[in-house]
């Protein structure tokens, strides 16, 4: 008798079209369907479910390339990156990297960045929101200990940077903007975005270059002094107090520790 891991491996090989013959002995045929046909039906259902899941996460990507292109790319992605989680919300995170190496998308250099933004939105939406750190709580930290503070960001915080006008591309492809006839030039310049969820609403925050470096450093658990040094390496005039007040007021930070 085959062990469970061997059975699972044979079925997965059949579903991913690697080798369907080894799994046919595990499937009982019916009067109308052979074992191989039954596996094909199951595979088709699986692939269609995964394509639908990708379409739900990446609607702007799908709109930009069209349904036929998207389905073809999705099938190639599913074959190369089969789901490895029991939670369907985890599926599809490799799409941005996949699109960067996908030859049919070579003429759409902004497409992987659009996918990265959509994945960030997807992950941010499904994160919890923690109580925000208050200015009163921060003021309780002794002056001598402030430089060594580590500020924890909301679990939903995600960063997406692009050399293209990514936010405008995304916004112009929302359902309510379907009649928008404005033209977007890829030469308009890039953006550095923070995506965060508040009360189940997704927010975009445009970041300056130094500000983005500062927040990323804090997200990587750098101390306040180290994060500020990294920001000032880019912009010696970086306004620490202004950036701190802005993001405290917007509820980005949840905890301060030393």
C-alpha positions as CSV (number, residue, x, y, z in Angstrom):
1,X,0.0,0.0,0.0
2,X,1.3,3.4,-0.9
3,X,2.1,5.9,1.9
4,X,0.0,9.1,1.9
5,X,2.8,11.3,0.8
6,X,3.3,9.1,-2.3
7,X,-0.4,9.2,-3.1
8,X,-0.4,12.9,-2.8
9,X,2.7,13.3,-5.0
10,X,1.1,11.1,-7.7
11,X,-2.1,13.1,-7.7
12,X,-0.3,16.4,-7.8
13,X,1.8,15.2,-10.7
14,X,-1.4,14.4,-12.6
15,X,-3.1,17.7,-11.7
16,X,0.0,19.6,-12.9
17,X,0.3,17.5,-16.1
18,X,3.6,16.1,-15.2
19,X,2.6,12.5,-15.3
20,X,-1.1,11.5,-15.2
21,X,-0.6,7.8,-15.7
22,X,0.8,7.0,-12.2
23,X,-2.3,8.4,-10.5
24,X,-5.0,6.6,-12.6
25,X,-4.7,3.5,-10.5
26,X,-5.7,5.5,-7.5
27,X,-9.0,6.7,-9.1
28,X,-12.1,4.5,-9.6
29,X,-13.6,4.8,-13.1
30,X,-17.3,5.1,-13.7
31,X,-19.5,3.8,-16.5
32,X,-19.1,7.1,-18.4
33,X,-15.7,8.4,-17.3
34,X,-12.3,6.6,-17.3
35,X,-9.9,7.2,-14.4
36,X,-7.9,9.5,-16.6
37,X,-10.9,11.5,-17.6
38,X,-12.0,11.9,-14.0
39,X,-8.5,13.3,-13.1
40,X,-8.8,15.7,-16.1
41,X,-12.2,17.0,-14.8
42,X,-10.7,17.5,-11.4
43,X,-7.7,19.2,-12.8
44,X,-9.8,21.6,-14.9
45,X,-11.9,22.5,-11.9
46,X,-8.7,23.1,-9.9
47,X,-7.1,25.3,-12.6
48,X,-10.3,27.3,-13.1
49,X,-10.6,27.9,-9.4
50,X,-7.0,29.1,-9.2
51,X,-7.4,31.4,-12.2
52,X,-10.5,32.9,-10.6
53,X,-8.5,33.4,-7.4
54,X,-5.8,35.2,-9.3
55,X,-8.3,37.3,-11.1
56,X,-9.8,38.4,-7.8
57,X,-6.4,39.5,-6.5
58,X,-5.1,41.1,-9.7
59,X,-8.1,42.7,-11.5
60,X,-6.1,45.7,-12.8
61,X,-3.5,43.4,-14.3
62,X,-6.3,41.4,-15.9
63,X,-7.9,44.5,-17.3
64,X,-4.6,45.9,-18.7
65,X,-3.7,42.7,-20.6
66,X,-7.2,41.4,-21.4
67,X,-8.9,38.1,-20.4
68,X,-7.2,35.9,-23.0
69,X,-3.7,37.0,-22.1
70,X,-4.4,36.8,-18.4
71,X,-5.7,33.3,-18.6
72,X,-2.7,32.1,-20.6
73,X,-0.3,33.8,-18.1
74,X,-2.3,32.4,-15.1
75,X,-2.1,28.8,-16.5
76,X,1.6,29.2,-17.0
77,X,2.0,30.6,-13.5
78,X,-0.1,27.8,-11.9
79,X,2.1,25.2,-13.5
80,X,5.3,26.9,-12.4
81,X,4.1,27.9,-8.9
82,X,1.4,25.5,-7.6
83,X,-0.3,26.4,-4.4
84,X,1.5,25.3,-1.3
85,X,-0.9,26.5,1.3
86,X,-4.3,25.4,2.5
87,X,-5.3,29.1,2.5
88,X,-6.2,30.4,-0.9
89,X,-5.4,33.9,0.2
90,X,-1.7,32.9,0.2
91,X,-1.7,32.0,-3.5
92,X,-0.3,34.3,-6.1
93,X,2.4,36.2,-4.3
94,X,5.0,35.3,-6.9
95,X,3.1,36.9,-9.8
96,X,5.1,40.1,-9.9
97,X,8.4,38.2,-10.2
98,X,6.8,35.8,-12.7
99,X,5.6,38.7,-14.9
100,X,9.1,40.2,-14.9
101,X,10.4,37.0,-16.5
102,X,7.4,36.2,-18.7
103,X,8.4,36.8,-22.3
104,X,4.9,37.8,-23.6
105,X,4.8,40.7,-21.0
106,X,8.2,42.1,-22.0
107,X,6.5,45.1,-23.8
108,X,4.7,46.0,-20.6
109,X,7.5,46.9,-18.2
110,X,5.1,48.5,-15.7
111,X,3.0,45.4,-15.4
112,X,5.0,43.7,-12.6
113,X,4.8,46.8,-10.5
114,X,1.0,47.0,-10.9
115,X,1.0,43.3,-9.8
116,X,3.2,44.2,-6.8
117,X,0.7,46.9,-5.8
118,X,-2.3,44.6,-6.1
119,X,-0.6,42.0,-4.0
120,X,0.3,44.6,-1.4
121,X,-3.4,45.7,-1.3
122,X,-4.5,42.1,-1.0
123,X,-2.2,41.3,1.9
124,X,-2.9,44.6,3.7
125,X,-6.6,44.1,3.5
126,X,-6.5,40.7,5.3
127,X,-4.2,41.9,8.2
128,X,-5.5,42.9,11.6
129,X,-5.4,46.5,12.7
130,X,-3.7,47.1,16.1
131,X,-4.3,50.0,18.5
132,X,-2.2,52.9,17.4
133,X,0.7,54.3,19.4
134,X,-0.2,57.7,20.9
135,X,1.9,60.8,21.3
136,X,1.2,60.6,25.0
137,X,2.7,57.1,25.2
138,X,5.7,58.1,23.2
139,X,6.3,61.2,25.4
140,X,6.7,58.9,28.4
141,X,10.0,57.6,27.0
142,X,12.9,59.3,28.7
143,X,14.9,61.6,26.4
144,X,18.0,59.4,26.9
145,X,16.2,56.4,25.5
146,X,14.5,58.0,22.5
147,X,17.4,57.4,20.0
148,X,17.3,53.7,20.7
149,X,13.5,53.3,20.2
150,X,12.2,50.8,17.8
151,X,8.8,51.7,16.4
152,X,6.6,48.8,15.2
153,X,4.4,49.5,12.2
154,X,0.8,48.3,11.7
155,X,0.8,44.6,10.4
156,X,-0.9,45.8,7.2
157,X,1.9,48.2,6.2
158,X,3.3,47.4,2.8
159,X,5.8,49.4,0.6
160,X,5.7,49.5,-3.2
161,X,8.1,51.6,-5.2
162,X,8.0,52.0,-9.0
163,X,9.7,54.1,-11.7
164,X,6.3,54.5,-13.3
165,X,3.2,56.5,-12.3
166,X,1.9,53.4,-10.6
167,X,-0.9,54.9,-8.5
168,X,-2.4,56.8,-11.5
169,X,-2.3,53.5,-13.6
170,X,-4.1,51.7,-10.8
171,X,-6.6,54.5,-10.2
172,X,-7.5,54.9,-13.9
173,X,-8.3,51.2,-14.1
174,X,-10.9,51.1,-11.3
175,X,-14.5,50.3,-12.1
176,X,-15.6,53.8,-11.3
177,X,-13.0,55.2,-13.8
178,X,-13.9,53.1,-16.8
179,X,-14.9,56.2,-18.7
180,X,-11.7,58.1,-17.9
181,X,-10.1,59.0,-21.2
182,X,-7.0,60.7,-19.8
183,X,-3.7,59.5,-21.1
184,X,-1.0,58.4,-18.7
185,X,2.6,58.8,-19.9
186,X,5.1,56.3,-18.4
187,X,7.6,59.2,-18.4
188,X,5.6,61.1,-15.8
189,X,7.9,59.7,-13.0
190,X,7.8,57.1,-10.4
191,X,6.2,56.8,-6.9
192,X,7.1,55.4,-3.6
193,X,3.9,54.2,-1.8
194,X,2.9,53.0,1.6
195,X,-0.2,50.9,1.6
196,X,-2.0,50.5,5.0
197,X,-5.4,49.3,6.1
198,X,-7.5,51.3,8.6
199,X,-11.0,50.1,9.6
200,X,-11.1,47.8,6.6
201,X,-10.3,50.7,4.2
202,X,-7.1,50.7,2.2
203,X,-5.1,53.9,2.2
204,X,-2.3,55.0,-0.1
205,X,0.4,57.4,1.3
206,X,2.9,58.9,-1.1
207,X,6.3,59.0,0.4
208,X,9.4,61.1,-0.2
209,X,12.6,59.2,-1.0
210,X,14.1,59.8,2.4
211,X,10.8,59.3,4.2
212,X,10.4,55.9,2.4
213,X,13.9,54.9,3.5
214,X,13.2,55.9,7.1
215,X,10.0,53.9,7.3
216,X,11.5,50.8,5.6
217,X,14.3,50.9,8.1
218,X,11.9,51.1,11.0
219,X,9.9,48.2,9.5
220,X,13.2,46.2,9.5
221,X,13.5,46.9,13.2
222,X,16.2,49.6,13.0
223,X,16.4,52.0,15.9
224,X,15.0,55.5,15.5
225,X,18.5,56.9,15.4
226,X,19.7,54.3,12.7
227,X,16.6,54.8,10.6
228,X,17.1,58.6,10.7
229,X,20.7,58.2,9.7
230,X,19.7,56.2,6.7
231,X,17.2,58.9,5.7
232,X,19.7,61.7,6.1
233,X,22.2,59.8,4.0
234,X,19.7,60.5,1.2
235,X,18.5,64.0,2.3
236,X,20.4,65.8,5.0
237,X,17.4,68.0,5.5
238,X,15.1,65.1,6.4
239,X,12.5,66.4,8.8
240,X,12.4,63.7,11.5
241,X,9.8,65.4,13.7
242,X,7.5,66.2,10.8
243,X,7.6,62.6,9.6
244,X,7.1,61.2,13.1
245,X,4.2,63.5,13.7
246,X,2.6,62.7,10.4
247,X,2.7,58.9,10.8
248,X,1.8,59.0,14.5
249,X,-1.3,61.0,13.6
250,X,-2.2,58.5,10.9
251,X,-2.0,55.6,13.3
252,X,0.9,53.8,11.5
253,X,2.9,53.0,14.6
254,X,1.6,50.5,17.2
255,X,4.4,50.1,19.7
256,X,7.6,51.7,20.9
257,X,10.3,49.5,22.5
258,X,14.0,49.7,23.3
